[in-house]
Amino acid sequence: MTVKLDIKLQRNKFLLNVKLKAPPGVTVIFGPSGSGKTTLLRVISGLETATQGDVSIDGVNLLGVPPHRRAVGYVFQEPRLFPHLNVLGNLKFPQRMSRGFGLQSLGEVIDLLELEPLLHCYPNVLSGGEAQRIALGRALVSNPKCLCLDEPLSALDQALKERILPYLERLKDKIQIPILYVTHDAAEMARLADNIVLMRNGSNVLSGLVDDVLSDPTAVPFLGVRSAGTVVSARVMPRDPISGLAVVSFAGGKLFLPELLQQEGSIIRIRIPAQDIILALRKPKEISALNILSGQISRIHQGQGPGVMVQFKVGKTLFLARLTQYSATRMDLKKGQNIFAIIKVSAFDPAGIGT
């Protein structure tokens, strides 16, 4: 089941001109405010009408089909629950218009999002995180062929985000439909994305697998310097007996991390910002940093500012480091050169570590 778009939408001076394909899994739509991310979701769901082009799900063209017949679940930034209905009533409401695609039963959704204790509560007593889980559950009960999530965590504080993200991680593994997820948050993107679409000024400027896009030096102008980095897939290993630190193994070596919530043997994703990696020409000795990786430079990209992006490979894993132009020149860095990457244990943000 795949979402395909080839659309144009003119609104005053703004032109949305997008051509993309979203397979099953999470496709994160990332870009600055005003780039057309929300408008894109609204076109897919039928809340906006494209000037020209095609929108199809599973090979069925949806242009001209009303929103309630598109089988598209939509979760807004705010939960938008019906205040006169309790949680169970809100969850059951979409079933009267369901097309019967059989994605998830009501009981499965309640179990997946752990909603059983809340079923008889009304929206006015729910926390922000609980209300957003209900909104997500309501979208799932409608049996969608595609799920559109428009910055669903943007109104929550960091603590609530951390409580909701595991549900979203569980969701992407549970249901095999396209999930288009709009966010400004690099940690959310790294934890959830299978694919990334970068947008600017109404157009998709770059797209691909999450590992490829985040480690691509040419993507940095569209991601932003602080969002650029690496996503490492790793397995949780037994804790280091000497330091007491968590240890993970990836395709290239091992990393020491602070405390991990995931159990030994779990496969996790770790975001490492490019600005938190230091490069050296020789292996450092008598240094406090515990993570020292041996790699080889594969690309060097000079941007318009004073920074340089260096892509290097450790084993089979691509990393991205941000240096100043001065440092890159002083070190005489070149493609194919062997280097050592230093990453402090404290550089790992728990918000960027997920299953």
C-alpha positions in Angstrom: 0.0 0.0 0.0 1.6 3.2 -1.2 0.7 6.9 -1.4 1.7 8.6 -4.6 1.5 12.4 -5.2 2.1 14.5 -8.2 0.3 17.7 -7.4 0.2 21.5 -7.9 -1.8 23.9 -5.7 -1.7 27.6 -6.2 -2.8 29.8 -3.3 -2.1 33.5 -3.9 1.7 33.7 -4.3 2.3 30.3 -2.8 2.7 27.3 -5.1 2.8 23.8 -3.7 4.5 21.6 -6.3 5.2 18.1 -5.0 6.0 14.8 -6.5 6.7 11.9 -4.1 6.0 8.3 -3.1 5.3 7.2 0.5 5.5 3.4 1.1 4.3 1.6 4.2 6.2 2.9 7.3 6.8 6.4 8.5 7.7 9.1 6.0 8.6 12.3 7.9 7.9 15.6 6.1 10.5 18.1 7.4 11.0 21.7 6.6 10.7 25.3 7.9 7.4 27.0 8.6 5.6 28.0 5.4 7.2 25.3 3.3 3.9 23.6 2.6 4.0 20.6 5.0 0.5 20.9 6.4 -1.0 21.9 3.1 0.5 18.7 1.6 -1.3 16.6 4.3 -4.5 18.5 3.7 -4.4 17.7 0.0 -3.9 14.0 0.7 -6.9 14.0 3.1 -9.1 16.0 0.8 -9.3 19.1 3.1 -7.6 21.1 0.3 -8.1 20.6 -3.4 -5.0 20.4 -5.7 -5.1 22.7 -8.8 -3.8 19.9 -10.9 -2.2 16.5 -10.6 -2.9 13.1 -9.0 -3.2 11.8 -5.4 -3.5 8.0 -5.2 -3.5 5.4 -2.4 -2.9 1.8 -3.3 -3.3 2.8 -7.0 -6.7 4.5 -6.5 -6.9 8.1 -7.6 -8.5 10.2 -4.9 -8.9 13.6 -6.6 -12.6 14.5 -6.4 -13.3 11.9 -3.7 -14.7 13.6 -0.5 -12.6 13.5 2.7 -14.8 11.0 4.5 -14.5 8.5 1.7 -10.7 8.6 1.3 -9.8 6.3 4.2 -7.2 8.8 5.4 -6.8 9.1 9.2 -5.8 12.6 10.3 -4.3 13.7 13.6 -4.0 17.5 14.1 -1.7 19.4 16.5 -4.6 19.7 18.9 -6.6 16.5 19.8 -10.0 18.0 18.7 -12.0 15.6 20.8 -15.8 15.8 21.1 -16.3 17.3 24.6 -19.8 15.8 25.1 -18.5 12.3 24.5 -16.4 10.2 26.8 -13.2 8.5 25.5 -15.1 5.4 24.4 -17.6 7.6 22.6 -14.9 9.5 20.8 -13.2 6.3 19.8 -16.4 4.8 18.4 -17.5 7.9 16.5 -15.5 7.2 13.3 -16.8 3.7 13.0 -20.2 4.9 11.6 -18.3 6.2 8.5 -15.7 3.4 8.3 -15.2 1.9 4.9 -14.4 -1.4 6.6 -10.8 -1.9 5.6 -10.2 -4.0 8.7 -6.9 -2.4 9.8 -7.5 -2.3 13.5 -10.4 -3.3 15.7 -11.5 -1.1 18.6 -10.1 -3.6 21.1 -6.7 -3.7 19.3 -6.5 0.1 19.3 -7.4 0.3 23.0 -4.7 -2.3 23.8 -2.1 -0.7 21.5 -2.4 2.7 23.1 -3.2 1.5 26.6 -6.5 3.4 26.8 -8.6 1.0 28.9 -8.3 3.1 32.2 -9.5 6.2 30.3 -12.6 4.8 28.5 -15.2 6.4 30.8 -13.4 9.7 31.2 -14.4 12.9 29.4 -11.9 15.2 27.5 -11.9 17.9 30.1 -10.1 15.7 32.7 -7.5 14.3 30.3 -3.9 15.4 30.2 -2.5 16.7 26.9 -0.7 13.4 26.3 -3.8 11.3 27.1 -5.9 13.4 24.8 -3.5 13.1 21.9 -3.5 9.3 22.4 -7.3 9.3 22.1 -7.0 11.4 18.9 -4.5 8.9 17.5 -6.8 6.0 18.5 -9.8 7.6 16.9 -7.9 7.9 13.6 -6.9 4.3 13.8 -10.4 3.0 14.5 -11.5 4.7 11.2 -9.6 1.9 9.5 -7.4 4.2 7.4 -5.3 3.2 4.4 -3.0 6.1 5.2 -2.3 8.1 8.4 -1.5 11.8 8.4 0.0 13.2 11.6 0.5 16.9 11.6 3.0 17.8 14.4 1.0 15.7 16.9 3.5 16.3 19.7 4.2 20.0 19.1 1.8 21.2 21.8 3.3 18.9 24.5 6.2 19.5 26.8 9.2 17.3 26.6 8.1 15.0 29.4 4.8 14.3 27.7 6.6 13.8 24.4 8.8 11.2 25.9 5.6 9.4 27.1 3.9 9.5 23.7 6.9 8.6 21.5 7.0 4.9 22.6 3.4 4.5 21.5 4.2 6.0 18.1 7.3 3.7 17.8 5.0 0.7 18.6 2.4 1.9 16.1 4.9 2.0 13.2 5.9 -1.6 13.9 2.3 -2.7 14.3 0.5 -1.4 11.2 1.7 -1.7 7.7 0.3 1.5 6.1 1.9 4.7 4.9 2.2 7.2 7.8 3.1 10.8 6.8 4.4 12.6 9.8 5.1 16.4 9.9 7.5 17.6 12.5 10.1 20.3 13.3 11.8 18.1 15.9 15.0 16.4 14.8 14.8 13.8 17.6 11.3 12.8 16.6 12.5 12.5 13.0 15.5 10.4 13.9 13.4 8.0 16.1 10.4 7.5 13.9 11.4 8.0 10.3 11.9 5.2 7.8 12.0 7.8 5.0 12.4 11.6 5.0 11.0 14.2 2.6 12.7 17.7 3.0 10.6 20.6 1.8 11.3 24.2 1.1 9.1 26.9 -0.5 6.4 24.5 -1.5 8.6 21.8 -3.1 10.2 18.6 -2.0 13.9 19.3 -2.4 15.4 15.9 -1.2 14.0 12.6 -0.1 15.2 9.1 0.7 15.9 6.6 3.5 16.5 8.2 6.9 20.1 6.9 7.2 21.0 8.3 3.7 19.3 11.7 4.1 20.6 12.5 7.6 24.2 11.6 6.7 24.1 13.4 3.4 26.2 16.6 3.6 24.2 18.3 0.9 21.0 17.9 3.0 22.3 20.2 5.7 21.0 23.5 4.3 17.5 22.0 4.3 17.8 20.2 7.6 19.5 22.9 9.5 22.9 22.6 11.1 21.5 21.5 14.5 19.3 18.8 12.9 22.1 17.2 10.8 23.7 14.1 12.1 23.6 10.3 12.1 21.1 7.7 13.0 22.8 4.5 14.2 20.9 1.2 14.5 22.4 -0.8 17.3 21.8 -3.7 19.7 21.8 -3.2 23.5 24.7 -5.3 24.9 25.4 -6.2 28.6 26.4 -3.2 30.7 30.1 -2.5 30.9 31.3 -4.1 34.3 34.0 -1.5 34.9 32.3 1.8 34.0 28.7 0.8 34.7 27.8 2.5 31.4 25.4 1.1 28.8 27.0 -0.5 25.7 25.5 -0.9 22.2 26.9 -2.7 19.2 26.5 -1.4 15.7 27.8 -2.2 12.2 31.2 -0.7 12.8 31.9 -1.2 16.5 30.6 -0.4 20.0 29.4 2.8 21.7 29.2 3.7 25.4 26.0 5.5 26.4 24.5 6.8 29.6 21.6 4.9 31.2 19.3 3.1 28.7 15.7 2.1 29.3 15.7 -0.5 26.6 16.5 -4.1 27.6 19.5 -6.1 26.7 19.1 -7.5 23.2 16.8 -4.7 22.0 17.4 -3.0 18.7 17.5 0.7 19.1 18.1 3.9 17.1 20.5 6.5 18.3 20.8 10.0 16.9 24.2 11.6 17.0 24.3 15.3 16.0 27.1 16.2 13.6 28.2 19.1 15.8 28.9 16.6 18.7 31.6 14.6 16.8 35.3 15.6 17.0 37.7 14.3 14.3 41.4 13.5 14.8 44.1 12.3 12.5 45.7 10.0 15.1 44.1 7.9 17.8 43.9 10.1 20.9 45.6 8.8 24.1 44.9 9.8 27.7 41.6 11.4 26.8 38.4 11.4 28.9 36.1 10.6 25.9 35.2 6.9 25.8 33.9 6.6 22.3 36.8 6.6 19.8 35.9 5.2 16.3 38.1 4.5 13.4 36.7 5.5 10.0 37.5 6.7 6.5 36.3 10.0 4.9 33.9 9.5 2.0 32.7 13.1 1.3 33.6 16.6 2.3 31.1 19.4 1.7 31.8 23.1 2.0 28.7 25.1 2.7 28.1 28.8 2.3 29.1 29.5 5.9 32.2 28.9 7.9 31.4 25.2 8.5 32.4 22.0 6.7 30.5 18.8 6.7 32.6 15.6 6.7 30.9 12.3 5.9 32.9 9.3 7.0 32.2 5.5 7.2 32.8 3.3 10.3 32.3 -0.2 9.1 29.1 -0.1 7.2 27.7 2.9 9.0 27.8 6.5 7.6 28.5 9.3 10.1 28.4 13.1 9.6 30.7 15.5 11.5 30.6 19.3 11.4 33.9 21.2 11.5 35.0 24.7 10.9 36.7 25.5 7.6 39.8 26.5 9.5 40.0 23.0 11.2 39.4 21.1 8.0 42.2 23.2 6.2 44.6 22.9 9.1 44.1 19.1 9.2 44.3 18.9 5.4 41.3 16.5 5.3 40.7 14.6 2.0 38.4 12.0 0.7 39.7 8.5 1.4 41.7 9.7 4.4 41.6 7.6 7.6 40.5 9.5 10.7 39.3 8.9 14.3 36.0 10.2 15.6 35.6 11.1 19.2 32.1 11.2 20.8 31.6 12.0 24.5 29.1 9.8 26.4 27.3 13.0 27.5 26.7 13.9 23.8 23.9 11.3 23.6 20.5 12.9 24.2 17.9 10.5 25.6 15.3 12.2 23.5 17.1 10.9 20.4 17.3 7.3 21.5 14.3 5.0 20.7 13.4 1.5 19.7 
